[in-house]
Amino acid sequence: MTNKSSPMRMVVLLVALCFLALPSSAWAEAFATVTAIAEPDSRGRWRPVKTTPAAAKVDGEVRTPLEVGMALEEGQQLVTDEARVTIRLGKKEHITISPASELVVAERSVIQRLGEAYYQVRDVFSVQYGTVQTAVEGTEFAVSGVDGSVKVAVTEGVVSVSNAGESVRVTRGEQVMVAPTLAPVTPTKMPLSATQAARSGAWTVGRPRLQVGALASGGLLGDAGGVEMRYFAAVRVLPFLNVVTDGGQGFTSSSHRTGSGVGLEVALGGLSVGGSGSVTLERWRYPCGGRYAAVHLGGNIHGRYTLDITRRFFVAAMARAGGNGDGIEATFGLGGGVSL
């Protein structure tokens, strides 16, 4: 009697042997992944690139240029010259490495030997820079070497900075400078410009930044005063350049208008200035009871300033002026939104 299952058993056995013959690295998930690289162009503006010899992983005497999508092993030494690199740990943690930096990434820790790095971590994590150790439980902070000392600047959460047997707590918006052989001093308030610079450097490496917000505003709508609720979305497509779309619902004593538009804006830090074309549907209600509707084509210019409250949330103020078939518009509003 023939055993019909024998061929199938042979196939299963061969497949199993092939998998066993694969190197162990084929089974392991990547410890970390390079997600973005940027380097300056001839004008000094940072631009995303796929790979560059100015950023590399180092194994002994072998230096391998980093490239987007490259998997990194635990204990990997990374160096940057004139390049900025973001690596991802797991799914939601990131380290942005500044130019002229060197570090070694281990399990839930980093040995930082040179330069500056910005950390966005969620769980227990530590950074060793010389004799200075920074311990956190999910936060965002920058560690850098400055004139022989180590500076720790916290943009979100709380960290513990230790040296010479003593430690201090550094909270959001604070920084501390630690000399190599001395205990940490009392933290000081960090300038707002430094906070925004640290976050901007981490968020914009190779990735568009999306802001979505809403504002309550008031001013001149056509030939009458009124109030409106406006919303906007801005996506960074080039350094300092956003594509922006906005819309809103406006009300005066006798009319209701619904409008939307799309345009461009230049973003310098928290300040954005630009213009857009718009389409507005306006409905009137006359005292006698009659109603009338019209569509207006127009345009506007705007200036918007956003101030980060946390990594995700911001408050905003916006001034807007323009014109359409019904006259001019000039409004000012306050609100907030989220960065994604």
N, C-alpha and C positions, 0 to 999 in steps of 0.2 A: 504493500500500500504506500502511495506517494504522499509525503507530507507537504501539502500546498503552502504551508506557512513558512517554510524554510527560506525561500527567496526574500520574503519580507523581513525575516529576522536578520538576514545578511545585510540588507539595506540599512536597517536600523543600527546594526553594529558598526558598519562603515561610517555612517554619519556621526555616531558617538565618538569614534576614534579620531575623526577629523576635528571635532570640536576640542577634544582633549589635547590635540597637537597644537592648537593655537596658543600663542604666548599669553601669559596672564594679563598683559596690558590690554588685550582685546576685550577682556571681560570687565575690566574696571571702568567705572565712570570717571570722567575728567575731574580732577581735584579743583581746578580753576580753569577759566577760559578767557582769552583775550577778546574783549568785545569792541574796543575802539582804540584807534591810534591817530594822533594828530601831530603835524610838524609845521613850522612856519614857512611861508612862501617867501619870495624875494622882497616883498614889502613888509615882512614881519607879521603877517596875519596868519592865524592858525587855521589849517585846513585838514580835513580828514583824509587819511591814506589807508591803503590795505596793508602795506608793509613798509618797513624802513630799516636800514642798517643802524640808525641812530637809537634804536631800542632793541634789546636782545636778552635772551636767556643764556646763562653761562654755565657750562659744565666743565670744570677744570680749565683747560686751555682752549676749549671749543666755545666759540661765540656764535649763536644762531639767531639771526634777525627775527623779531616777533612779527606775526601777521594776524590779522583779524580772524577769529575762529580757532586759533591755535590752542590746543589743550596743554595745560601745565601740570606738572607733577608736584606732589607735596615736597617741600624742601627746596624748591626751585629758586635759584638766584636770578634776579632780574635787575638790569641796569638800563638807564636811559641817559642819552647825551642831549641832543637838541630835539627832544620828542616828548610827548605827553601820552600816557597809556592808561586805559581803564581795563581792569580785569574783574571778572565776576566770580564770586564764591557762592556755590549753590545756586539758588534762583533769584534771590533778592538782595544780596550783599555785594557791594562794589568797593574797589580800592582804585583811586585815581593817582597815578604816579607822575610827579612833576619832572621837568628836565633836570639833568645832572643829579640823579638819584640812584640809590642802590638799596635793595632789600631782599630778604629771604622769606618766603611765605611758607608757614607751617600750619599744623592743625590748630585752628582758633587762635593763632598768634602770628606776629610778624617780627622779625629782627630787622630793624631799619638801620642801615649803616651810614647813609649819606642822603642829603637832599630833603625833599618834602613829599608827603603823601596825604591824601584826604580819604578818610575811612567812613563808609556808610555800612554799618553792621547792625545786626538785629539781636544777637545773643551774646553770651559771655565771650569776650575777646580781649587780647592784650597786645601791646606794642612795646618792644624793647629798643631804645635808642641809646647806645652807650650804657651808662649806668642808670639811666632814667627809664622807669617803667610806667606805662599808662594802662590801666585796667578799666574795662567798661562792661556794661550789660545792655547792649543795644543802644546805639547812639550815632552821632556824626561829629567828627572832629578831624583836625589837621595836626600832624606832627612834623616839625622841621628843625634842622640844625641852623643856628644863627650865631655866627662869631664865636664858635666854641661851646655855646650853650644850646639847650633844647627848648623849643617853644611848643606848647600844646594849646591849641585854640579850639573851643567847643562851639559848634553851631546848633547842636540839638542834644538834649539829654544832659547827663552828668557823668564825669569821669573822675577817677582817682589817679593822681600823679604822685609817684614815689621816688625818693632818692635819699641817700645817706641815712637810711633808717627812719625817715619821716615821710608823711604823705599829706596832700591837701585835696579837697574836693573842688572841681572846676565845673561850673554850671553853664547852661546855654548863654552865649553872649559874653563869656569870659575867656581870658587867656592867662597863661603863666609862663615865665621864663625860668629855667632851672640850670644853674651852673653845674659843671661836672662833679664837683666834690662837696656841694652844699645842699642843704635841705631846700625843698620848694618854698618860695616866698608866697605871700598872699596874692591870690589871683586878682587881675585888674579887668575893668570893662574893656571889651574889644570894640574898636571903631566899626561903625556900620559898614563902611566901605570894605573893610577886611572880611567881614562876614559874607557880603554879597560876592566878593571876588572869589572866595573859597568855594562857595556853592556854584557859581557860574562856571568855574573851571571844571568842576566835576560833572555838571549836568549837560554841558554842551559839547563834550568830546565825541564827535562823530554821530551825535544823535540830535534830531530836531527837538526843540523844547516847545511844548504846547501849554499855553495859558488860556483858561476859560474863566470868565467872570461876568458879574452882573452889577449894575449901578443904578441907584435911584437919583434922578437929576431933575432939574427945572430950569426955566429961562424963557426965551422968546421962541415961540413956535408959529411961524408965519407972521400974522399980524396981531397975535394975542399972546399973552403969557400963559404958560401951562407947565405941566409936570409929565415926566415919562419914565418908564423903566427900560433901560438899555442892557443889552448883553453883547459880549464880544468873544472871539476866539482868535488867538494869534499863534502862528506856527513859524518857528525860525527855520528858514530855508538856506540862508547863507549867513556868514558872520555879520552881525549887526543889521540883518535884513529879515523882516517878517512879512508873511502874507497874513492879512487880517480880514476878518469878516465880522460885521456887526449888524444889529437890528434893534427894534424897540417898538414899544407901544406908547403913544403920546396922547395926552388929553388936554383940551382947553375947555372953556365954558360952553362952546357950541360945536366942537368937532372932536373926532377920534381919528388918529392916524396910525398906520402900521407900515413900517419901512424896514428895508434891509439893504446892505451894501457890501462890497468887497474892494480891497485895495492893498497898498503896501505901506510899510512903516519902517523907519530906521530906529533901532533900539540901542541905546547907550546906557548900560547898567539898568537901573530901574526906570529910566525915562525913555518913552517911545513917542516919536513924532511922525505923522504920516497923513495920507489922504485916501479917499475912496469915492467911487461912484455909488449912487444910491437910487432906489426906486421906492416911492412912498404912495400908499393908497390912503386917501383922506376922505372921510365921510362927514358931511355937515348936517346939522339939525336946525332948521329955521324956527323962529318963535311961532309962526303960523302952523307949524306941524309938518311942513314939507321936508324932504330929505334929498340930498344930492351927494354924489361921489365922483372923485377924479383921481387919476394917476399922475404923479409928478416924477419927472426925471431930474436928477440933480447931482450934487457932489458936496463933499465937506472935507475939512482938515481937522485934525485932532491932535491933542497932546495928552498923554496918559503917564501917570507915575505910579509904580507899584512898589510896595514895601513888604518884604518877606516877614511873616510872623513865625512860621515854622518852615520846614523844608517844602511842604506841600501847599500851605495856605498863605495868602497875601491879602493886604488891603490895597485899594486903588482909588485914585482921584483922576477925573478926566474932564477936560474942557474941549468943547466941540463947536465948530462954526461952519456954516455952509449956506447953500441956497438951492431953491427949486422953483417950480412954476407958481408956487403960492407965496413966495417971498423968501426972507432969510430966516435962518435958525441959529441960535446961540444958546448953548446950555452948559451947565456945570453939574457934575455928579460925583457921588461917593459910593463906594461899594467894596467888593472883594471877590476872591475866586480861588482857584486851585491851579497848581503847576503839575503837569503830567510828563 
